[in-house]
């Protein structure tokens, strides 16, 4: 019976080595990040208006 247990242990070890024996390929940091604007830029929104600033903050 000891021989069967040894074969089972060897088979289990071979299975572990096949699954966990090597590290996965490295992934570059540039490949893990995607950059894109959250919304389409609106040029009218970024235009500075001194009167609008006064109305929003002083009234």
Secondary structure, 3 states (H helix, E strand, C coil): CHHHHHHHHHHHHHHHHHHHCCCCCCCCHHHCCCCCCCCCCCHHHHCCCHHHHHHHHHC
